[in-house]
């Protein structure tokens, strides 16, 4: 655990993926790209670094992993350092926009459950897709994962969930991707077990840390965040799924 802790690094440190998503689904999407070892990928909001490491280890990709939260970046750094493919993963503790501006066009961009992935403050998926497309090579790939509405939520549920991002339905996500010029190659909706694993695992990790560290200076903030997330999904979890979309920018 990093010296400075927060809810996210406590809750997500040991999860297979920092989203309601199984790594096998990521593997399947990466396999569909057909990218060869040495292809260049960017993992925006890498979290605990698991997806970035997987892309390097299993597919031989050269991955830049971006994480703005310094506590999460510490966890990702440790995971990357322990990987036999550590030389293929470069961690940048920075905002995504700054890194995107520096990199040449990429073969693959991964953005799963990321706040401000394009680094320009856009909240709507359609605008984000268009912005990220500009940083892909012709024929490049976007692996996009986020919450999606499976039914029209009550207004309070939408307001709570959309404090930081805007969410759409599966059908609207596909429409937005096509409007940005992408081909929708695949769309995998996570089973409910993945959502239960993610929410339950994060909550158990936070509660265990709080039980072990009741007097820590961060305890009040961690408890507030854990309670907020639990209430949010207890109240509105039935209205959301998680979709992983593999999108391809047309070749020239």
N, C-alpha and C positions, 0 to 999 in steps of 0.2 A: 504494500500500500504506500502511495507517495506521502511525503512529509505533510503536504497540504491536502486535505481531503474535502470532498463534497458528496452530495447524494449520488450523483452520476457515477463517480469513480467507485464508490462503495457498492452500488447496486449492480453495475455492469461489468465489474472487473473479471468475474469468473464465468460470465455468460458465453455460450458458444458464439453468438452474434449479438450485438447491441441493438437488436430489433426483434419483433415477433417473426422470426425467420430462421429456418434450418440451414446449416451450411451446405447440406446436400442440394438445396435449391440454388444456392449460389454456384456450386460446382456445375450443375446442369446448365445454367445460363452461360457460364464461362466456357464450357465445352462447346456450346452452340456457336460461339463467336469464331471458332476455328483459329484463334490467334496463335501464332508461333512463339516459342521462347524468344525473349528479347524484345517483344512488343512492349510499348510504353503505356502504362496505366496510371491513372490518378484516382486515389480513394479519398473522397472528400468527407470530412467528419469521420475519421477512421475509428474513433472511440477507443476500444481496447486493442485495436490493431489486428484483430483476428482475420478479417477479410483480406487485408493487405498481405498478411503473411501467407494466407492460403493461396492467393493468386501467384505469389512468388514461388512457394514450395511446390504446388501441384501443377502449375502451368508455365513456370519459368518466366513470368512477366517481370519487367523492371518497373517497380511500383513506387510512386511518390505518394506518401500517406500524409494527409493534412489534418491536424487537430488543433483547434484554437484553445480549448480548455487545458491549462497547464497540468492539472492533476490527472486528467485522462491521458494527456500526452506522455506523462511519466509511465503510466501503465503500458501504453502502446510501445514505448521505448524498450521497456523490459522484455516484452513479448518478442519484439523484433530482434533484440540482441540474443535471445535464447534460440532463435530459429537457425537451422542450417542454411537458410536462404537469406540471411541477414544482409549480405552484400547486394542483394537485389531490391532492398527496400530502403528508401530514404524518408525519414520522418521530418516533417516541417511543422513546427508549432507556430501557426500563422493563420490569418484569415484566408479563406479560399480565394477571394478576389485577387489578393496579392500574388498568390502562387499561380493562379490561372494566367495572370498577365505576364508572368516570367517564362512559362513553359511554351515550347513549340507545340504544334497541333499533335493531339494524342490519338492512340489507337482505341483506348477504352477509358471512359470516365465512370466511376462507381459513386453513386450518391444514394445512400439508404438511410431514411429517417433523419435527414440533415436539415438543420436550420440555415437558411441563406446559402444554399450550395453554390450559386453563381457569384456570390459576393457583391451583389449590387442592390441588395435590399428587396428584391422581388419576392412576393409571397405566392403569387398565382402559378400553378404548375405550367400553364401554357407559356408564360413569359420566361420561366426558368429553363424549359426545354429549348426555347429559341436561343437563349444566352449560352447554354452549355454546348449547343450544336456548333457554335462558332469556334470552339476550342477543340473540335474533333477533326481528324483527317477525313477526306472523302472516303466513305466506306467504313468509317469508325463507328464505335458502339457506345451506347449509354445504358448502363445497368442502373435502373431507377427503382427504388423501393420506398414506399411510404404507406401511411394509413389511407384507407379509402372508405367512403361511406357505403354501407350495404343497404341502407334505407334512409329516408329523410329523417334527420334527428330533430328532437325538440330544440327550440331556439336556445335555451340555456346550455344544452349539451354542445351544440355547434360553437357557441361563444367560448366555452371553456376549452374545447379542443383546439380552436383556431386562434389562440392567443399569440402563437408564434408562426404558424404556417396556415395555409389554406388547403383544404382537402376536397377532393371530388370523388365521384363514383368511378367504378371500373370503366364503364362506357365513356365517361367524360375524359378520363385519363388517356384512353386510346385516341379519342377525338383530338385532344390537345396535342398529343405526340405527333399525330399525322399532320395537324395544322402547322407544326414547327418543321415539317419536312421529313420526319422519321418514318421508317417502316416499323410496325410493331411485329417483332419476330416471335416473341413469346410473352405470356402473362401468366404468372403463377400466384394464385391466392393462397396464402398460408392457411393450413388447417387450424381449427380452434385450439388444438393442443399446443401449437406454437405460441399463440397469444397467451394461453394459460401459463406456459413455461416461462415466457418472458416476464409477464407481470408478476406472477407468483415468485419466480426466482429473484427478481429485483427487490420485491418487498421483503422476502425472507432474509436476504443479505443485509438490507438496511436495518431491519428489526434486530438481527443478531449483532450488528455493529453497535447499535444503540444500547443493547443490553450489556455489552462488554465495555462500552465507553460512555456511561451516563453523564460523566462530568466533563467530557471533552468540550472545548470551546465551540466546536462545530455542531454539537449534538442538537441544539435547538433548530438550526437551519436544516439539518438532515431530517429531523422528525417532521418539520413543516412540509418539506418536499415529499417525503414518503407518504404522509397523510393526504396531501393534495393529489398525488398520482393515484393512490388507492381509491379515493373518493371519485376521481374523474372516471376511472374504469369501472368501478362498481356501479356508477350512475349511468354511464354512457357506453360502456364496452360492447353492449349488444348491437350497437349501431355501426361499429367499425370492424373492418378486416385489414389485413396488410397484403399489399400486392407487390410482387417483384416483376418488373417489366424489362425486357431486353429490346432495346430500340436501335435501329441501324440507320445511320446517315447514308443517303444514297451515294454510291461511287460516281465519279465523274464519267 
